[in-house]
Each structure stands twice: as C-alpha cells, then as structure tokens.
C-alpha cells in the first residue's frame, strides 16, 4: 500500500520500506499538484496539475508513477458560459449596475478532484463548476451538461440567456476569478450511475441516472452566514464522502460544521460539537465498512483556519457523530499551526494519513489511536490518498 | 520562432529547436507550432485561444498587443519569442 501525495511542488509517493514510511518525489517537480489518485480498476495514476504559467493539465502514469505523461486535456466546449457578478466598474451607469449577473465564457481555471466509477469511467471536478466525465478510460472527457445547465445556476446558457439568476457563488480556491468549484465527487459503488457532487459554494447535488439529471440534497443543512440559515442553496460543503460498503452513510465537513446523513444525503444532521473543537475544518474521511466511523482534522473556526491553540488533533467518531474522541498521541501539542486541506486526509483499513500546508505528513496504522510524522519538510500538501 | 526552455520538459519535440514557420499573424504561428508539437497551443493559450495570463509573446523586441486573438502581424523574417511572464512562487 502506498500513499499518494499531491503538493504545491510535485507528486510524492510514500511507501513502507524496512518498517518505515519513506516519501520520495515521483514526478511533476516544481508543478502544483492538486490531486493524485489511483484508478482501482487498472492501477493507472492520475494527477490534476496546476501549472503556474501553463494552465491546468491532467497527467497520467501507467507504470505506477515511474513516468508521467500529459493525458487527454479537459477543455470547456465552445458556448459554455456561467453566471457571475459583474466586475465593479466605477464608470458604469446606475442602470448597468442593476442588471445582475453577467454570463462569462468558461475557461478551465482549476482541476480540483478526480474520481472513478465503473471500469473506464473517470470523473473530474473543476473550477468553474464543471463535472467532466470520461467513459473511455480518460481518452476523452465531456462536460456534464445536466449539471452545467442546472436550474440552480441559471439554466441553459448555451442556447439563450437562461433564467438570469444563479444560486452558485464562488470559492477563493479559484485562484483569482471568483467562480464556483466542484471539489467532491462521491460515486456509489453499488451503482455508479448514482453520484453526489459538492460545490463551493452552492451545496450538494445528486444524480441517480448517470448524470443526466441532478437534484439538490441540502435538506437539514444549516449555514451561519446567510440571511436564511436553512436556505436550499448557498451552502459551503468543504468535502463530502460516503462509506464504500454502506453508501447511504454520507459525511460532510462544511464551513458551518460537521454534517452526517444515514439516508444517502436525503437529510443531513448537524453533528458538530464546538465545545470539543469539532466544528470547522476542511477534510473528512469515513471508514470503508462502518459508515458511522469517521475522522476529521478540526481547525479554529473560519476566522483563523489553523490548528486550535497550536495543538494538532484528529477527531474520530464511531457512532455517527454522537460522540467524538480527540486523537493526539504522536501529534504536536505545542506551536503547531498546521492547516489540512479538504483532500489531504485519507484512510485505508486501519491506516489513516493526513498532510498539512506546512509540509507535515502524519500517518496512523491503528485507526488514529497513535500517529507518527512521516515527513516534516514537504511542500504545502494539497492531497493525500491511498493507492 | 523560439520558445522558453521551461516548456521543453512538457513538449520534448521542441527541445532546443528554433522553428521556422509560414505565418502572417501570431495566431498562425501558434497554429503551425501546434502541428509540430500537439498540445503546445493549450500550454500557452486557453481553450478560447486567448494568451494565458502568465505567458508573454514578443515579436522581435516588442511584446504583442492582442492577447485575445493574437492578431499581431508577423513578417517573413520576424523573430517570435514565447516565454513565461515573470510571476514568482
């Protein structure tokens, strides 16, 4: 078993050798790597790159990470537009300022997450708010139009002006332009035609028909930054994942707390315990067999976004969020200001690993009871996955 | 036409080369180089054909003006240089 690590400056592979986990640079030196994952069906490794100069590129290795090559590239089709607030313009007339959102041409700003469905299916979440899917092993990708043209974001802008109104906001992760992004793609292993995607900022959507149609799945969600805390849209999921063996158990680390669903995201229940520090954070991981067991890496709420009081800990529940344990053994409890991004926590069996923006990579082989630092000086870590 | 060596790693067919292409505009130069090195155009331009924010193209000593359509004219003996714009990190 290996750990695949995407960082600000390259892809690292971490393998156990002579009893110790050893990281090594395995490709993309100097390039931002937002996500690295293994296709479970054929073992191919996929990396979502963000070049500083040359745009977002998909990279693939068919030899376990020894060599990498550009994969088929993702491009928004001609005519793909999205609604966004107009740029402030001191010279605009009062009438212009009241026109509301403008339709912008979509160009790829970021490849954010990669997921795998049935054999040959590869899904990629992007900014601005695209889900691109391949059914031919990644030889070609198509923008999912059911989601792109969803009523929640203004309808079909390919053929006309749409509704002129969008419930999708943006994310600072878009690195400049304030556009919405898809960072979570959870495929139901029982039926790959069922998928959940999570959008920052809009909420969670579900398809039951392989992506033709989508419905919002935000019932029970509560936000703490909009006039209506229970609004249908406008939620800020930071990451959403489901239990492989019991896919109706779904977890969501949200800007406004931790949420759990035991009915396939039909309804959500807030399971934060702010008094224990379990509330704000970015990633969440769920046990592959027990949908009630999950791990988080909490941070000090949104005003600070770093380890609470300089003490790094992982929170674990085994009962669907009714109770939480602080797991601190082996983690720094003094002067630790690690921030753990949404894709930088993962689990496989009893192994749990996470990486931080301060270049620390921690790993537990006993489900989080104890931890060891695998590396302290990696570049800022964007993603951690087993594979 | 010359490109920055920073691109050689991703487009090995261009390594160390100075290419001569037939073109009347920068957009045509890009199109011709794309034929030699497929994928090149998407490195320096987005999917709408606009020059990426952190890329510069010079004709001789002058930076091109039209970053949207790359319509700047080139002569038969123009020297076109493609390089990354200064942006650290």
Interface residues (C-beta under 8 A of the other chain):
Chain A: X51 X52 X53 X54 X55 X57 X70 X73 X75 X76 X105 X107 X108
Chain B: X6 X7 X10 X39 X42 X43 X44 X46 X47 X48 X50 X52 X54 X55 X84 X85 X87 X89
